[in-house]
Amino acid sequence: MRTRFAPSPTGYLHLGGARTALFSWAFARHHKGTFVLRVEDTDVQRSTPAAVQAILDGMKWLSLDADEGPFYQMQRIDRYKEVLASMLDNGTAYYCYSSPEEVDQMRETAKAQGRKPKYDGTWRPEPGKTLPPVPEGRKPVIRFRNPQDGAVTWNDMLKGPISIDNAELDDLIIARPDGTPTYNFCVVVDDHDMQITHVIRGDDHVNNTPRQINILKALGAPVPEYGHLPMILGPDGQKLSKRHGAVSVMEYDTQGYLPEAMVNYLARLGWSHGDQELFTRDEFVDWFDTRNLSKSAAQWDPKKLNWVNAHYIRELDNEALIAHVAPRIAARGGNTENLDLAAILNLFRDRAETLEQLADSAMLFCAPFQPADEQLAATVLTDEARATLKKFATAVAGVQTWDVPELAALVKQFLADNGLKMPQLGIPLRVAVTGQKQTPAIDAVLAILGRDLVLQRLAAI
């Protein structure tokens, strides 16, 4: 079994493409087959090196490792020209000198006559037919000589049997006037040469499939099995687009999503294993079967993605969590030197949905200390509160072991000895040592800040 992912690099790896790549990869892995990566870069104007790299970066981030490739179509031009020449020789392709304007007029005429608007076969060779004189100075395209009788039929892995009458199909242009081959032709040659047995792709390619099958048959090549995935819709039920947020998978990396979470979430967009929502990559590969692919469009749900991402954040060990979040803290100008970063992140990880949220929260300890603003200080740090904090500073200075259990015990004892409720100590203490009114548990905050810093900030109020 050999599958392929064949993106056209036009800017980035979008979510629909990433899901197609994931399903093709998992299908190959499940059947212990081969997953091929092929870059369809014949659109020279749009397929820039940066756009190609964006595809490769997205695949790497998701760890969708190819067994073969990446192959680049622009490096296979000689092969395409060789196949074109053989098709011209055997009559399955022909030169067409009709101008684009003439073809447009053919289609308008057909439409006016109630026929399907398509090329009328002016230059199509037929027994006994005399072709028009070749227009001077006009470079021809090459068209595929599509069968005119019968139908193209295939059993789609998702949609079931599909049949298209050949009379509905145009004689497709397979090479432009400058000799460069077109998309549908290159795909066919590539799938044949790379011995692709199964093609999983979006259902926007359904119309291409009968054309490609006919070209494959003209080449005497085996026809792969095809499966066309329904599209991904936005939360509003419309086609997923930029208005729904980031649509490049690498933007989700920037926004603080883990690749494991994205793989898990994308897998559930159109595939299921019972009611299982969370699963490892190995479990996904083990369970993956095209029979469990949905025939209905999937709907993008940012809240569900956040829930999945939060799960994977909680599952990370401390070393991995630090590796993910430390660069984000540094990008905010934070300093983690001499800080127990694991303790800081564990203070917030259960409430974080993204790594960005976690980095934002960690800045409570990693950013330069900013005393409370005048309004907050005036409201919270009253004379009575200052007196309480002065007494607390004396008590806390004598703590033998500066850790959460000791500090928690001290706080509890201090409240009892002074007849105070927790807010009467906790709120002024938070404002004094962090400059903020709301923080995680105060004993944990004190433990992370350290004795010297706590006493220094209490002395400064």
N, C-alpha and C positions, 0 to 999 in steps of 0.2 A: 504494500500500500504506500502510495506517495501522494502527499498533499502539498499545496503551495499557498503562499500569501504573496500577492503581486500588486503592491500599492503603486499608484502614480504619485510621485513626490511633488505635491503642489503647495507645500507650506509646513505641514506637520502630520503626525499620526493622530487622526481624530478618533472619537470614541467608537463610531461604527466600524472603522477599519481595525481598531484594536480588538474589538470583539470578534471580528472575522478571523484575524490572525490567531487569537486565543483558541477559537473552536477548531480551526485547521490544525494548529499545533497539538491540541489535546487529542484530536481524532487520530493523528499519526502516532502520538505517544501511546494511546490506548491500544492500538493494534500493532505496536512495535514496528511502525513503518518509518518513513523518511519525510521530514518536513523541509520544504525548499523555500528560500526567500528570494524573490525576484523583483527587481526594481524596474518598473515600466517607465523609462525616462526618455521616450522618443519625442515627447513634447518639449523641445529644447528650450523654448522661451520660459516655460514655467518650472521645468525640472532643474533648478539651480543646485549647485553643490550644497548650499545651506539647507535646501528643502530635502535633499537626499539624506543629509546628516540628521535632520529632525526625525525622519522615519527610523533610522538606525538607533538613534538615542531612545526613542519611544519603545522600540523592541527590546533594547538592552535593559531599560528601566523595569519592564514587565518580566524580564528573564525569559522571553520567548526565543530561545536559542535555536537557530536553524542548523540542520544537519548538513545542508548544502547551500552555497551562496553566501553573500548576496551576488546574484547574477544581474548584469546590467544590459538592457536591450540595446543601448547605443554601441556596446561592444560586440554585438551580434549582427550588425548591419550586413556584413558579407554573407552570412548564412541566409538572411531573409532574401537578399538579392538572388542568391543561388536558387532558392525555392520559387521565387517569382519567375525566374527564367525558365525553370522546368514546367511551370504551369502554363506559361505562354506557349511553350513548345507543344504541350500535349492538349492544348485547347480548353483547359479549365479556367483560363484567364485570358483577357484580351485588352488591347489598347483602346481607349475611348478618348476622342478628340472633342467631345461636346464641351462647350464652355459652361461655367457655373450659371450664367444668365440663361443659356439655352435649356439647361436642366430645370431651372426654376420655371421656365415657361412650359416645359413638358408637364410638370407637376400641376401647374395652374390649369392647363387644358384638361388633364385627367380629372381633376377635382370638379371642373365645370361640367364634365360629362358624366359625373357620378361614379367615376372609377377611383381606385386607390391611387393617391398622388405618388408617383415614383418615376424613375428613369425609364424611358420608353424603349430602350434597347437599340437605338439608332446604330451603334457601332458593334452590336453583338453579332458575331459571325454565325451564319446559318447556311446550311446547304442550299446552293442556288441563289443566295442573296448577294447583291452587289452593294458594297459599302460605299458611302459618299467619298468624294475626293478629300485627301488630308488637307486641312487648312494650313496655309503657309505660316511658318513661324510659331505655331501653337504646340506646346508640349502636352502630351497626353497623360491622363491618369491610367492606372491599370485597374480594371474591374474583374471581380470574380464572376464566372459564368454560373450563376445559381440555377439549379434544376427548376424547371417550370411546372412540372407535374408532381403529383403526390404530396406528401406531407413530411415534416420533420417531427419525430415523436421521441420523447424521453421520459423516463420515470424519475421525477425529481425526488430527492431524498426527503424533502419537506412537503412539497406541494402535490406529490403524486403524479399521475400521468398528465403530460402536457403535449398537445399536438398543434402545430402551426402549418397551415397550407403553404407550400412553396410559392404559390401564385401571389401570396401576400408579401413576399420578400423581394427587395431590390437586388439588382446586380451590384453588390457592395464594392466601393472603391477600396482597393487593398494597397495601392501605392499612389502617392501624390505626384504632381507634375515634376517635382525636383527629384523623384525617385525614392523618397523616404517612405517606408512602409507605414501603414496605419495600424491603429490599436488592435482591431479585431483580427487582423492577419498575424501580427506579431504574437498575440496570445496563443493562437492556434499552433504556430510553429514551435513556440516555447513549450507548450504543454505536450506536444508530440515528442520533441527532442529530449525533454526532461522526464518523459515517461510518467506524467501525472495521471494517477488513476482516479482520484476523487477531487472535485472542485467545490469548496464551500465558499460562498460569497453572498453579497447583498442582493435582495430581489430587484434592485435597480438594473441588474445585469440579465434579467430574464429575457429581455428582447434581443440581447446579443447571442444568447445560447443557440437558437436555431441556425443563425448565420455561421457561428463557429463550428457547429456540428457538420454542416454541409461542407465547409472548407476542409475539415478533418477527413471526411469521407472522400473528398476529391484527392486528398494526399494519400489515401489508402491507409490512414492512421487509425488506431483504436480510439474509441470515443470514451472519455472519462465519465464517471457518474457525477451528476451535478446536484447540488443542494443550495437553494436560494433562501437566505435568512430574511424574515420580515424586518422592517426598519425599526429604529429606536425612536420613540416619540418623546417630546419634552413633557414636563409636568402638566402642561396645559392641553396635552393631547395633540399638539401640532408637531410637525417634523422638527427634530432636534436641530437647533441652530445656535448661533453665537448669543442670541438674546437670552438663552437659558443659562448662560454662564460660560465658564471655560469649556472648550470642546477639544482642546489638544490634551492628550494624556500627560504631557510634560508640564502643562499648566497646573494639573492636579498635584504633581510633585512639588511645584513651587508653593501651592496652597496648603501643603502639609499633609498630604495623603500618602499612605504607605503603599508600595506596589503590591504587597500581598493582599491588602484590602481591595485595591482596584481589580485585581484578578478575580477575587472572590465575588465582588459585586458584579463585574461584567459577565462572569459565568452564569449568574442567575438572571441576566437579562435575555431571556429566551431559552433557557435550559433549566431543568430541575431534576432533583433526585429526591422524590418524595417531598417532605416538608423541610428538608435540610437547608438551613440558611447559611451556616458557617461550616467551612471544610478546608482542609489543607490542600495544597497543590497536588500532592500525591493522591489524595482521595478523589479529587476532581478527575484526574487522569484515569484512575481506576474505574470510576463510575460513568465516564462520559460515553454517551451513545447517541447517535443522531435520532433514534426513535424517541428520545426524551427532549428533543428540540421542539419549541412551540411554533405553531403555525400562525400565531397572532403577533401583532406588533408588541414590542416591550416598551415599558414606560420608565423614563429616567426619573428617579426619586432621590433628590439630594439628601433628604432626611435619612433615608435608608442607607445611603452611602456613608453618611456621618456615623450612623450606628455601627456599621460594619468596621469602619476605620477606628472608632473608639475601642472596639473589641481587640483589634490587632495592636493598638497602642498598649493596652493593658497586658497583652501577652508577651511583649518584648522584655528581654532581660535588661538589667541596668546598663550593661556595656553597650548593647545595641541602641538603647534609648538615648544614651548620652551621645553616641555617634551621629544619630539623626538630629538631635536638638541643639547640640553645642554650636554648630555652624550658624544656626538660625539666631541664636543668642548673640553670637559675635556680629552678625549682620545688623543687629539692632544697637550695636555699640556696647553690649554687655560684657562684663568681665567675670570669668568663672574661676580665676586664680584663687587658690587657697579656700575654695568653697567645696562643700560636699554636694556636688551636682546631682548625684544619685538621690540623695535625701531630698533635695529641692524638687526634683522632677517627680519623685514618688508622692510628694505632698499634693501634687496637682493632677497626676496622670488619670485618676479615676473619674475626673470631671472633664477631661479634655477630649474633644472630638477630632482635633487635628493637631499636628506637630506645631503648627503656627500658634494655635491657642496655648499650647504648652510653653512655647518660647516666650510668648507675651506674659504668661503668669510668672515664669521664672525670673523675669526682669525685676520683680519685687526684691530679689536678693542680688541680682547681677548688675543692675543699673546703679549709677552713682546715687547715693542717698540724697533724697529731697525732703527736708523737713515739711511738716504739714503747712499748707497755706494759711494765711492770717485768719481767714474766716473759719476754717475747720479748727484751728488751734484755739481761737476765741470761744468757739462753741463747746469744744470737748475738754480742753485743758484749763478748766476753771481753777480757782485757788484751792478748792476742796480736792479736785482731782490731782493737782500737783503735790499736795500734801500726802495723798495716798501713794503716789508714785515714789515719793522720796522715802517713805517707810518701806515700800516694796523693794527699792534699790538696796537698802540696808539688808533686808532679809535675803534677797537673791544672791547677794555677794558672798554669802556664807555657804552656798550650795556646794557639797563635796564633789559630786559627780555631775557634770553639766550634760545631762541627757534628758530625753523626754520623760521617762518615769519619775526622775528626781524633781524635775521642774513642775510636772503635773501635780505631784504630791505637795510641793511648796505652795503652788497657787491655791490648792484646795485648803491647805492649812491657814494660809494668809487670809483668805476670805472668811473662814470660820473665826479666827482670832479677832478680826476687825469688824465682824458683823456686816459684811458686804455681800451683795449679789454679784454674779460674774460680770454683768455689763458695767458695773461701777469701777471695776479694775480693768477688764479686758479691753474696753473701747479706748480709754485714755492710754493704756499701755501700747496698744497697736499704733495709735496715732504718734506716740512718742518715739517708738523704735523703728517704725516703717514709714511714717508720714501718711499712712492710709488708715481709713476707718474699718475696712473689711479685709481680712486676711484669713488663711487657714487657721487651724487650732493654734492658740497663742503659745502653748508649751512647745510645739514643733517649731514655730517661728523663732522663739528664743533659742532653742537648741541649735538651729542652723546658723543664726547670727553669731553665736559665741558669746562667752562671758564678757570679754573686753569691750566688744562693740555695744552690747546691751547696756552695760554700765556707763559707757561713754555717752550714749545718746540719752539715757535717763538723766545724767548729770547736766546735760545741755539745755534741758527744758526750763 
